[in-house]
Amino acid sequence: MINKSSIVLPTYNEKDNIANLINEINNYTKNSEIILVDDDSPDLTWKIAQDLNIKNVKVIRRTQNKGLAASIYEGIANTTGEAIIWMDCDLSHPPSLIPKLLEALTEYDIAVASRYNYGGKDKRRFVRIITSYIFNLYAKIILGLKIKDTDSGFIAVKKEVFNKVNINPKGYGEYFIEFVYKCQKQGYKIAEVPFTMEDRNVGNSKTGESLFSLLKLGYKYCIKVIKIKFDKS
């Protein structure tokens, strides 16, 4: 049983989403802490979170070594819970799923929110759905991954397990693939919890909206998958 959970929120220019996200998380969780790690957002996301003055919210403002993976790992280093959750902050990941992810940790070591497990859906723009699906299929084939969703970016993991999985916290979403791959390789039990992924309602996507930007990101992911495959560590 998980007595305390830590939710890590990596943010950059999410001023229109952050208050709603924090309030929703607190509506769906008990005895949890929220670690918001902001990459010095020009829109002052970090200040908006601070000004909410919510007791269980800790804000970390970063001015160096920026990036999604680095933000997540700095946030995790500041957690005190037995379970760690990290998620996107644009409301594409529903906080209502957090209790189900934590419940899965009673039987599993890791719980991945999955668009492709039975009951899951992807309601984003068609170009995002297609590019994401193709990449997931590619990663599954190359790495032999058993899970269906390799890059949802929404996950719960026991902290003791996380501390035993060594990955390089660099880049954007590549870290997620490496993490679940090494968890599988080390024999940890991974559950998939279906969810519906929505498009953001406000703000701009960090990955870009054009087909070109998505293909460029997909290319980086594909190169990372090859590197993971032949990494001897």
N, C-alpha and C positions, 0 to 999 in steps of 0.2 A: 504493500500500500504506500502511495506517495503522500507524505505529510505536507511537503512544501514544494512548490514549483517556481521556476524562474523563467520569465518570458523575455527574450531578448529581441529588441526592435531596432534594426539598423535603419537610420533615416537620412534622407537628403531631400530637401525641398518638399516636405509633406505638411505644410502649415494648415492646409484645408482638410486634412484627414486625421491628424494626430490626436486631437481631443476626442473625436468620435471613437477612434480605435481604442484608446486607453479606457474610456468609459465602458465600451462594449466588453473588453477583456475583463474588467472588474465585475461586470454584471454576470459573467459566465464562470468566474473562478473564485475560489476561496483560499485563503492562506497562500497567496502568491506574491511575488515581487516582479516588478517590471523594470528592466534595465534598458533604457533608451540610449542608443549610441549614435550620435549625430556627427556627420562629417562637415561641421561648420557651415550649415546651410545658409545661403544668402537670404532666404526668406524667414530666417530665425525660428525654424522648427524647434530647435533646442530651447529657446527662450519661452515659446508658447507652452511647451511641456513643463518647464520649470514653474511658470506662472500659474499653472493649474493647481500647484501646491497640494498634490495628492501624496499621502503618506507613504504608500508602497511603491512610488515611482522614483527611480534614481536616474538622473540625466548625466551622461558623459558627453562632453563636447570635444571633438577631436580636430586638431589642426594639422596633423602630420600623418604620414603612412595611411592615406585615405584609401577607401575601397570597401566593397561589400563584405568580402570574406574577412578582411582585417577588422572591420567593425564588429562583425559577429563574434570573432574570437576575443576581442577586447571585452565585449559585453559578457561573454561566458566566464572570463577570468574574474569578473566581479560578482558572479552569482553565488548564492548561498543555499539554493534549493537542491533537493535530491533528484529532481528531474529538470531538464532544460528544454525549452521550446524556443524555436526561432521561426519567424514568419515575415512576409512582406508587409509593408505599412501603408499600402494604397487601397486597403479594404478588398483586395482580390482574394485574400485568405480570410475566411469567416472565423471570428473568435468563438462562435458557437461550437466549432469543432474541437476546441481545446479539451473540454472534459472527456470526449471520446478518445482523443490521443492519449491522455493520461490514463484512462481506464485500460487501454491496450497494454500499457506498461506493467500491469499486474501479471501478465503472462509472457510479454515480450521485452526485449532490451531496447528496441527502437520502434517507433511508430511513425510511418510516413503517410502524410496526407496524399491521396492518390486520385487523379482525374480519370485514370484508366482502369481502376478496379471496378467491379460490378457495383453500380449505383452512383459512380462518379461521372462528372460532366465537365466539359470545357466550353464556356459561353463567351469566350473572347472573340475578337475579330477572326474571320476565316483564315487569313494569312498566318496569324499566330498559331491557330489550332493545327494547321497543316505542318508548318515548320517544326513546331514542338513535337508533334507525333512522329515525324520522320526521324528527328534527332533521337528521340527515346528509343525507337526501334533500332537505330544504328548502335547506340550505347549498349543496349541489351545484347545484341548479337556479338559485338566486339568483346565486351567484358564478361559475357555470360551471366548477366544480372538476372536474378529471379523475380525481382519486383517489377511492376509494370510502369511505374512513374519514377523516372530517375532524376528529374530536375524540377519537382514542384516547388522546392524551397520552403516547404512547411513541414516541420518535423518535431517530434518529441523524443528525447533520449535520456536514459538514466545517466546521471553525471559520472558515476563510477565507470561506465562504459565509455563515455566520451573521452575521459582522461586516458584511456588505454589505446585510443585510435590516433595514430600520428599522421597528419596531413599538412600540406603546405597552404597556409591561409592567405592565398593571393588570388587576384582576379575577381570575376563577377560571380557567375553561377557555377563555375567549374568545380569549386570546392565541394558542392553538394554531391556530384557524381563520384568524386574521389572518396568522400566520406562513406556513402552507402556501399560502395565497392569494397572498401577495406573492412567495413563492418561485416559484410557477407564473408569475405575471405578469412576473417578471424573467428568465424563461427557464431556470431551473435544472431539472435532470433529477431527477425524484422517483420512487423505487421504492416499492412496497408489499410488505411481507413479512407473510404470513399468520400469525396467532397466535390462541390461544384465551384469551379474557379470562374470568377467574374472579371470583366474589364474594369479598370479604374474609372470612377465617375468624374473626378476632378484631378488636375495636375497633369504632368507630362511623364510618360514612361521613360525610365532610365536606359532602356535598351533601344529606344527609338521606335517609330511607328512604320517606317517604310520597309518594303521587301528587301531592299539592299542592306539596310542596317541589321535586319534579322538574319539574313544569309551570312553577313560578316560575322555576327556573333556566333552563328551556328558553325562556321568554319573554325573559329577559335575553340569551340567546344569539341569538335571532331579531332583536332590536333591534340587537345588535352586528353581525350579518351585513349588515343594511341600511346601517349606518354605514360598514362596510368597503367596501361596493359603491359608495358615492358619495363616498368619501374621495379627494381629488385628489392626495394626497401620494405 
